[in-house]
């Protein structure tokens, strides 16, 4: 029996949508001897494969002494799937935000072992800002007002500041649009989706306050200088690692030690320059300090509270 032309078209469309990911990855239920699997949560497997492959190509040839002879890349559609891959041993190494790292560590499926420096920073923090003519002077004054976060997946523009507001006794209330207002005593929030939107909503008075990272605050593509002149900062969060490399729980200690050695020395190796640059603009890897582990632990507790009390 012949298939209808529209059904064939749908099948071909599905194949081409998943083909780049299928070519870049192979899912296994168990660890495979001699293979290092680098993972990433991705909504664009082809683009992210091109970011990851040079680093994998740099690492694998330098790990034969610990039994690594091949490399593979495995994409996950979301944090839940990545946690499953790590738990099953299907992924060995990933790079994540501080927020997602704290969640994975809290689930016991991975642990942070080095930090990636990006855009010149090893650590960053959140900044709360308002218009210059706003009556809001402190974070406590946000009760009864509205705040724009960037996205529900952002560390610096959602999880970190939301946890801080909860920690000071604030109660967060989701709003449907900037026209909505929270009930008295609560802090209304919305997601603006982009950093520029966060700044624009505050500048135009659509919301009372916004939150961005200190890196975004000084980036003219995300906060135009004309906006900065009309706004002021009313608070900030603590510093957390900019980006974290995690190893799965149960990874051979010799493999993890070799990975740490290679990553920490990569910035001094000319052969690693291209791989670092393509790896999401990484300039170097640095060791995790006790203050970083403490910050990740506090952030993990904050993320759990946000998910429990807000989401």
C-alpha positions as CSV (number, residue, x, y, z in Angstrom):
1,X,0.0,0.0,0.0
2,X,1.4,3.4,-1.0
3,X,1.8,6.1,1.7
4,X,0.1,9.4,1.1
5,X,2.5,12.1,-0.2
6,X,1.8,14.3,2.8
7,X,2.9,11.4,5.2
8,X,6.1,10.9,3.3
9,X,6.8,14.6,3.5
10,X,6.3,14.5,7.3
11,X,8.6,11.5,7.6
12,X,11.4,13.2,5.6
13,X,11.0,16.4,7.6
14,X,11.4,14.5,10.9
15,X,14.5,12.7,9.6
16,X,16.2,15.9,8.6
17,X,15.3,17.6,11.9
18,X,17.0,14.9,13.9
19,X,19.8,13.8,11.5
20,X,22.5,16.2,12.8
21,X,21.9,15.0,16.3
22,X,21.8,11.4,15.3
23,X,25.1,11.7,13.5
24,X,26.7,13.4,16.4
25,X,25.6,11.1,19.2
26,X,24.8,7.5,20.1
27,X,22.9,6.8,23.3
28,X,24.1,3.9,25.5
29,X,22.7,2.6,28.8
30,X,26.2,1.9,30.2
31,X,29.6,3.3,30.1
32,X,31.7,2.3,27.1
33,X,35.4,1.5,27.7
34,X,37.9,3.8,26.1
35,X,35.3,6.4,25.0
36,X,35.0,9.9,26.5
37,X,31.5,11.4,26.0
38,X,31.1,15.1,26.1
39,X,27.5,16.2,26.6
40,X,25.4,19.3,26.3
41,X,21.8,20.4,26.8
42,X,20.8,21.7,23.4
43,X,18.0,23.1,21.2
44,X,20.4,23.4,18.3
45,X,22.4,20.2,18.1
46,X,24.2,21.0,14.8
47,X,25.5,24.4,16.1
48,X,26.5,23.1,19.5
49,X,28.2,20.0,17.9
50,X,30.5,22.5,16.2
51,X,31.3,24.1,19.5
52,X,32.0,20.9,21.3
53,X,33.9,18.8,18.7
54,X,37.2,20.9,18.7
55,X,37.6,20.5,22.5
56,X,36.9,16.8,22.3
57,X,39.4,16.4,19.5
58,X,42.0,18.2,21.6
59,X,41.4,16.1,24.8
60,X,41.1,12.6,23.4
61,X,44.5,12.2,21.9
62,X,46.1,13.3,25.1
63,X,44.2,10.8,27.3
64,X,45.5,7.4,25.9
65,X,47.5,6.9,29.1
66,X,44.3,6.7,31.1
67,X,42.5,4.4,28.6
68,X,40.7,7.0,26.5
69,X,41.0,6.4,22.7
70,X,37.8,7.8,21.2
71,X,35.3,10.6,21.8
72,X,31.6,11.1,21.3
73,X,29.1,13.9,21.7
74,X,25.7,13.4,23.2
75,X,23.0,16.1,23.3
76,X,20.1,16.2,25.7
77,X,16.9,18.1,25.1
78,X,16.6,19.4,28.7
79,X,18.1,19.1,32.2
80,X,16.0,16.1,33.1
81,X,17.3,14.1,30.2
82,X,20.9,15.2,30.9
83,X,20.5,14.0,34.5
84,X,19.3,10.7,33.2
85,X,22.3,10.4,30.9
86,X,24.7,11.2,33.7
87,X,23.0,8.7,36.1
88,X,23.3,5.9,33.4
89,X,26.9,6.7,32.6
90,X,26.0,7.8,29.1
91,X,27.7,11.2,29.5
92,X,31.1,11.8,31.2
93,X,31.7,15.5,31.0
94,X,29.5,18.6,30.5
95,X,29.6,22.4,30.7
96,X,26.8,24.1,32.5
97,X,25.6,27.3,34.1
98,X,26.0,27.6,37.9
99,X,22.2,27.1,38.3
100,X,22.0,23.9,36.4
101,X,25.3,22.7,37.9
102,X,23.8,23.1,41.4
103,X,20.7,21.1,40.4
104,X,22.8,18.2,39.0
105,X,25.1,18.2,42.0
106,X,22.0,18.2,44.3
107,X,20.8,15.1,42.5
108,X,24.1,13.4,43.0
109,X,24.7,12.6,39.3
110,X,27.7,14.9,38.7
111,X,30.1,17.2,40.5
112,X,31.9,20.4,39.4
113,X,35.6,20.1,39.0
114,X,36.8,23.2,37.1
115,X,35.4,26.6,36.1
116,X,35.4,28.1,32.6
117,X,36.3,31.8,32.2
118,X,34.1,33.5,29.6
119,X,33.9,37.1,28.5
120,X,36.8,37.8,30.8
121,X,35.1,36.7,34.0
122,X,35.4,33.6,36.1
123,X,32.5,34.7,38.3
124,X,29.5,37.0,37.9
125,X,26.5,38.3,39.8
126,X,23.0,39.7,39.3
127,X,22.2,43.4,39.3
128,X,18.7,44.8,40.2
129,X,18.0,48.1,38.5
130,X,15.2,50.7,38.3
131,X,14.7,54.1,36.5
132,X,16.4,57.1,38.1
133,X,12.9,58.6,38.9
134,X,11.7,55.5,40.6
135,X,10.8,55.7,44.3
136,X,12.3,52.2,44.8
137,X,15.6,52.5,46.8
138,X,16.3,49.0,48.1
139,X,15.2,45.4,47.4
140,X,12.8,45.6,50.3
141,X,11.0,48.3,48.4
142,X,10.1,45.9,45.6
143,X,7.1,44.6,47.5
144,X,4.0,45.6,45.6
145,X,6.0,46.3,42.4
146,X,7.0,44.3,39.3
147,X,10.3,42.8,38.3
148,X,11.4,41.6,34.8
149,X,13.5,38.4,34.7
150,X,15.1,37.2,31.5
151,X,14.1,33.6,31.2
152,X,13.1,30.6,33.4
153,X,16.5,29.0,32.5
154,X,18.7,31.9,33.4
155,X,21.0,31.7,36.5
156,X,21.9,35.4,36.8
157,X,18.5,36.8,35.5
158,X,16.1,34.4,37.3
159,X,17.3,31.7,39.8
160,X,19.9,33.7,41.6
161,X,17.9,36.9,42.0
162,X,14.6,35.1,42.7
163,X,16.3,33.1,45.4
164,X,17.7,36.3,46.9
165,X,14.3,37.9,47.0
166,X,12.8,34.8,48.7
167,X,15.6,34.8,51.2
168,X,14.9,38.3,52.3
169,X,11.3,37.4,53.0
170,X,9.7,38.4,49.6
171,X,6.9,36.5,48.0
172,X,6.9,36.2,44.3
173,X,3.8,36.2,42.1
174,X,3.8,35.4,38.4
175,X,2.0,38.0,36.2
176,X,0.4,37.5,32.8
177,X,1.5,40.8,31.3
178,X,3.4,44.0,32.2
179,X,-0.1,45.6,32.6
180,X,-0.9,43.3,35.6
181,X,-0.1,44.3,39.2
182,X,0.7,42.0,42.1
183,X,-1.4,41.8,45.2
184,X,-0.2,44.2,48.0
185,X,2.9,43.0,49.7
186,X,4.0,40.6,46.9
187,X,6.5,41.0,44.2
188,X,5.1,40.5,40.7
189,X,7.4,39.0,38.0
190,X,7.5,38.3,34.3
191,X,9.9,36.9,31.8
192,X,11.1,39.3,29.1
193,X,12.9,36.6,27.1
194,X,15.9,38.7,26.1
195,X,18.4,40.9,28.0
196,X,17.5,43.9,25.8
197,X,13.8,43.4,26.5
198,X,14.5,43.4,30.3
199,X,16.3,46.8,30.0
200,X,13.7,48.2,27.6
201,X,10.7,47.3,29.8
202,X,12.3,49.1,32.7
203,X,13.4,52.1,30.7
204,X,9.9,52.5,29.2
205,X,8.2,52.0,32.6
206,X,6.4,48.8,31.7
207,X,7.9,47.2,34.8
208,X,9.3,48.7,38.0
209,X,12.6,46.9,38.1
210,X,14.8,44.5,36.1
211,X,17.5,42.0,36.7
212,X,20.6,41.2,34.6
213,X,24.1,40.0,35.1
214,X,26.9,42.5,35.6
215,X,28.3,41.3,32.3
216,X,25.0,42.2,30.5
217,X,24.8,45.5,32.3
218,X,28.0,46.8,30.6
219,X,27.2,45.2,27.2
220,X,25.8,48.0,24.9
221,X,24.1,45.3,22.8
222,X,21.9,44.3,25.8
223,X,21.7,47.6,27.7
224,X,22.2,50.6,25.4
225,X,24.3,53.4,27.0
226,X,21.3,55.8,26.8
227,X,19.4,53.4,29.0
228,X,22.2,53.1,31.5
229,X,22.2,56.9,32.0
230,X,18.5,56.8,32.9
231,X,18.7,53.9,35.3
232,X,20.4,53.0,38.6
233,X,21.3,49.9,40.5
234,X,19.5,49.1,43.8
235,X,21.0,45.8,44.7
236,X,23.2,42.8,43.7
237,X,23.5,39.1,44.4
238,X,26.6,37.2,45.5
239,X,29.1,36.0,43.0
240,X,28.8,32.6,41.4
241,X,30.9,30.8,38.9
242,X,30.3,32.0,35.3
243,X,30.3,28.5,33.8
244,X,31.2,25.1,35.3
245,X,32.6,21.9,34.0
246,X,31.1,18.8,35.6
247,X,32.2,15.2,35.7
248,X,29.6,12.4,36.1
249,X,29.4,10.6,39.4
250,X,31.4,7.4,39.2
251,X,33.8,8.6,36.5
252,X,37.2,6.8,36.7
253,X,39.3,9.0,39.0
254,X,42.3,8.7,36.7
255,X,40.2,10.0,33.8
256,X,38.8,12.9,35.8
257,X,42.3,13.8,37.1
258,X,43.7,13.8,33.5
259,X,40.8,15.9,32.3
260,X,41.4,18.4,35.1
261,X,45.1,18.5,34.3
262,X,44.5,19.1,30.6
263,X,41.8,21.7,31.0
264,X,43.7,23.8,33.6
265,X,46.8,23.8,31.3
266,X,44.9,24.4,28.0
267,X,45.3,28.2,28.1
268,X,49.1,27.8,27.9
269,X,49.0,25.3,25.0
270,X,48.9,27.0,21.6
271,X,47.3,23.8,20.2
272,X,44.3,24.4,22.4
273,X,43.6,28.0,21.3
274,X,41.1,27.2,18.6
275,X,39.3,24.6,20.7
276,X,38.9,27.1,23.6
277,X,37.7,29.9,21.4
278,X,35.0,27.7,19.8
279,X,34.0,26.3,23.2
280,X,31.5,29.0,23.8
281,X,34.2,31.7,23.9
282,X,36.2,30.1,26.8
283,X,39.5,31.9,27.5
284,X,40.8,29.4,30.1
285,X,39.8,27.0,32.8
286,X,40.6,27.6,36.5
287,X,40.4,25.5,39.6
288,X,37.3,25.7,41.9
289,X,38.0,27.5,45.1
290,X,36.2,26.7,48.4
291,X,34.1,30.0,48.0
292,X,32.9,28.7,44.6
293,X,31.7,25.4,46.1
294,X,30.0,27.3,48.9
295,X,28.3,29.6,46.4
296,X,27.1,26.6,44.3
297,X,25.7,24.9,47.4
298,X,23.8,28.1,48.5
299,X,22.6,28.5,44.9
300,X,21.4,24.9,44.8
301,X,19.3,25.5,47.9
302,X,18.0,28.7,46.4
303,X,17.0,26.9,43.2
304,X,15.1,24.3,45.1
305,X,13.3,26.9,47.0
306,X,12.3,28.8,43.8
307,X,11.0,25.6,42.3
308,X,9.1,24.7,45.5
309,X,7.6,28.1,46.3
310,X,7.4,29.9,42.9
311,X,7.1,27.5,40.0
